Amino acid sequence: VLIGRDKKRLENVCNGLKKKNNQYHYIYDCDLGNFMKTYDLFLNIKKNPKKADGLVLLAGSELIKQTALIDSNDIEKIFNVTVNGLMGSAKAICSKNYWPDTGGSVVLASSVSSIRSSPGMLLYSAAKSAMSGATKSLSLELSKNKVRVNNIILGAVETEMHDRITKYYNQESINRYKDKHLFGFGKKEDVSGLIIYLLSDSSRWMTGSNIVFDGGLMVN
């Protein structure tokens, strides 16, 4: 199941996936910044013939802005996508009979901004911090369904969002920030390996964890 705001992009991703016999992919375009739309969508997914046993929630929006300049629109932009989407999906996946009897795994993605101060990152940091707290509560609540919940606290990973942020900085500033990561900026495939592990049965004894995965940023 693929969920996002851009249906065309979702279709491109789906078309690029290797399909096995009797394997189906579902696409849902949804504004995850809307609590009720997200809740209704995840309840609709519950109706699929095969129950989902894994969820990866990567929704988010970036904002770098001095605290003295932020306004209510900025707050709504950041918290709607990050917090409303999380709460809407959480309400649904905590409903009765959502998960198979064998349980499952939920993987959230946060940012080192939630534990490391940076200028202009108040709203973004606060929203990502909410995910760390939610990880603890959700992991306890879903444990009765044999469902694990873990949160990845990411350093800078080269994604489309990363590109949108770095375009406002000169190359010297970008290189300086990159050098703070002992192993440089992360790649998408670096993160996907950890996500696969957390979704798999290999992590069956791991839940409620906020995992710092930052290429060495926090130790430098």
C-alpha positions as CSV (number, residue, x, y, z in Angstrom):
1,V,0.0,0.0,0.0
2,L,1.4,3.4,-1.1
3,I,0.0,6.6,0.4
4,G,0.9,10.2,-0.5
5,R,-0.4,13.5,-1.9
6,D,1.0,13.1,-5.5
7,K,-0.9,10.3,-7.2
8,K,1.2,10.4,-10.3
9,R,4.4,10.0,-8.3
10,L,2.8,7.1,-6.4
11,E,2.0,5.4,-9.7
12,N,5.5,5.8,-10.9
13,V,6.9,4.2,-7.8
14,C,4.3,1.4,-8.0
15,N,5.2,0.7,-11.7
16,G,8.9,0.4,-10.7
17,L,8.3,-2.3,-8.1
18,K,9.0,-5.9,-8.9
19,K,5.8,-7.8,-8.6
20,K,5.5,-11.5,-7.7
21,N,2.6,-13.8,-8.5
22,N,-0.6,-12.9,-6.5
23,Q,1.0,-9.7,-5.3
24,Y,-1.0,-6.5,-5.5
25,H,-0.2,-2.9,-4.8
26,Y,-2.8,-0.3,-3.7
27,I,-2.4,3.4,-4.2
28,Y,-4.2,6.0,-2.1
29,D,-3.7,9.8,-2.6
30,C,-4.5,11.6,0.6
31,D,-3.6,14.8,2.4
32,L,-2.0,13.3,5.6
33,G,-2.1,16.8,7.1
34,N,-5.8,16.3,7.7
35,F,-6.6,14.2,10.8
36,M,-10.0,12.9,9.8
37,K,-9.0,12.2,6.2
38,T,-6.0,10.2,7.4
39,Y,-8.1,8.3,10.0
40,D,-10.8,7.5,7.4
41,L,-8.2,6.3,4.9
42,F,-6.5,4.0,7.3
43,L,-9.9,2.5,8.3
44,N,-10.5,1.9,4.6
45,I,-7.2,0.1,4.3
46,K,-8.4,-2.2,7.1
47,K,-11.1,-3.5,4.7
48,N,-8.5,-5.0,2.4
49,P,-8.7,-8.8,2.1
50,K,-5.2,-9.2,3.6
51,K,-4.5,-7.2,6.8
52,A,-1.4,-5.0,6.8
53,D,1.3,-6.2,9.1
54,G,3.7,-3.2,8.6
55,L,3.5,0.6,8.4
56,V,6.2,3.1,7.6
57,L,5.2,6.7,8.2
58,L,7.6,9.2,6.6
59,A,5.3,12.2,6.0
60,G,6.7,15.6,6.9
61,S,7.3,19.2,5.8
62,E,10.3,21.4,6.2
63,L,10.6,25.0,7.5
64,I,13.6,27.0,8.4
65,K,12.5,30.4,9.8
66,Q,13.5,32.6,12.7
67,T,11.2,32.2,15.7
68,A,10.4,35.9,15.8
69,L,9.0,35.6,12.2
70,I,6.8,32.5,12.5
71,D,3.0,32.8,12.3
72,S,0.0,30.6,12.6
73,N,0.2,29.4,9.0
74,D,3.7,28.1,9.6
75,I,2.5,26.2,12.7
76,E,-0.4,24.6,10.8
77,K,1.9,23.7,7.9
78,I,4.4,21.9,10.0
79,F,2.2,20.3,12.6
80,N,-0.6,19.3,10.3
81,V,1.6,17.1,8.1
82,T,3.8,15.7,10.9
83,V,1.4,15.4,13.9
84,N,-2.1,15.2,12.4
85,G,-1.0,12.5,10.0
86,L,0.6,10.5,12.8
87,M,-2.4,10.9,15.2
88,G,-5.0,10.1,12.5
89,S,-3.2,6.9,11.5
90,A,-2.6,6.0,15.2
91,K,-6.3,6.3,16.0
92,A,-7.1,3.9,13.2
93,I,-4.3,1.3,13.8
94,C,-5.3,1.1,17.4
95,S,-8.8,0.1,16.5
96,K,-10.1,-3.4,17.1
97,N,-9.0,-6.2,14.7
98,Y,-6.8,-3.9,12.7
99,W,-3.7,-6.2,12.8
100,P,-3.4,-9.9,12.0
101,D,-3.1,-12.3,14.9
102,T,0.7,-12.5,14.2
103,G,1.1,-8.8,15.0
104,G,3.2,-6.4,13.0
105,S,5.6,-3.4,13.0
106,V,5.2,0.4,12.8
107,V,8.3,2.5,11.8
108,L,8.3,6.2,12.3
109,A,10.9,8.7,11.0
110,S,12.0,11.7,13.0
111,S,15.0,14.0,12.8
112,V,18.1,14.9,14.9
113,S,16.6,18.3,15.0
114,S,14.4,17.0,17.7
115,I,17.4,16.4,20.0
116,R,20.0,18.9,18.5
117,S,19.5,22.6,18.4
118,S,19.8,24.5,15.1
119,P,18.9,28.1,14.2
120,G,15.4,28.6,12.7
121,M,14.3,25.1,13.4
122,L,11.9,25.6,16.3
123,L,8.7,24.4,14.6
124,Y,10.3,21.6,12.8
125,S,12.1,20.4,15.9
126,A,9.0,20.6,18.0
127,A,6.9,18.6,15.5
128,K,9.6,15.9,15.2
129,S,9.9,15.7,19.0
130,A,6.2,14.7,19.1
131,M,7.0,11.6,17.2
132,S,9.6,10.5,19.8
133,G,7.0,10.8,22.5
134,A,4.3,9.1,20.5
135,T,6.7,6.2,19.9
136,K,6.7,5.3,23.6
137,S,2.9,5.6,24.0
138,L,2.1,3.7,20.8
139,S,4.5,0.9,21.5
140,L,2.8,0.3,24.9
141,E,-0.7,0.5,23.5
142,L,-0.1,-1.7,20.5
143,S,2.0,-4.3,22.4
144,K,-1.3,-6.2,23.2
145,N,-1.7,-6.8,19.5
146,K,2.0,-8.0,19.2
147,V,2.8,-4.8,17.2
148,R,6.2,-3.2,17.6
149,V,6.7,0.6,17.2
150,N,10.1,2.2,16.6
151,N,11.2,5.6,15.6
152,I,14.3,6.4,13.4
153,I,15.9,9.8,14.3
154,L,17.7,10.7,11.1
155,G,20.6,12.9,10.3
156,A,20.8,14.6,6.9
157,V,19.7,12.2,4.1
158,E,19.9,13.2,0.4
159,T,16.2,13.3,-0.5
160,E,14.0,15.8,-2.3
161,M,13.3,17.6,1.0
162,H,17.1,17.8,1.6
163,D,17.5,19.4,-1.9
164,R,14.8,21.9,-1.2
165,I,16.6,22.9,2.1
166,T,20.1,23.1,0.8
167,K,19.3,25.2,-2.2
168,Y,19.1,28.2,0.1
169,Y,22.7,27.7,1.3
170,N,26.0,28.2,-0.5
171,Q,28.3,25.3,-1.2
172,E,30.7,26.2,1.6
173,S,27.9,26.0,4.2
174,I,26.6,22.7,2.8
175,N,30.1,21.2,2.9
176,R,30.6,22.3,6.4
177,Y,27.3,20.7,7.5
178,K,28.2,17.6,5.6
179,D,31.5,17.3,7.3
180,K,29.8,17.3,10.7
181,H,28.4,13.9,9.7
182,L,31.4,11.6,10.2
183,F,30.3,9.5,7.2
184,G,28.8,12.4,5.1
185,F,25.2,12.7,4.1
186,G,23.1,9.6,4.1
187,K,21.6,7.9,1.1
188,K,18.0,6.6,0.7
189,E,19.3,3.1,0.6
190,D,21.1,3.6,3.9
191,V,17.8,4.3,5.6
192,S,15.8,1.6,3.7
193,G,18.1,-1.1,5.1
194,L,17.2,-0.1,8.7
195,I,13.5,0.1,7.8
196,I,13.5,-3.4,6.3
197,Y,15.1,-4.7,9.5
198,L,12.5,-3.0,11.7
199,L,9.7,-4.4,9.6
200,S,11.1,-7.9,9.7
201,D,10.9,-10.6,12.3
202,S,14.6,-10.0,13.1
203,S,13.5,-7.0,15.2
204,R,10.8,-9.0,17.1
205,W,12.3,-8.1,20.5
206,M,12.6,-4.4,19.7
207,T,9.9,-1.8,20.4
208,G,9.5,1.7,21.9
209,S,13.0,2.7,20.7
210,N,14.1,6.0,19.3
211,I,17.1,5.1,17.2
212,V,19.6,7.7,16.3
213,F,20.7,7.0,12.7
214,D,22.8,10.0,11.7
215,G,26.1,9.1,10.1
216,G,27.9,10.2,13.3
217,L,26.5,13.7,13.5
218,M,25.6,13.5,17.2
219,V,29.0,12.3,18.3
220,N,30.9,15.0,16.4
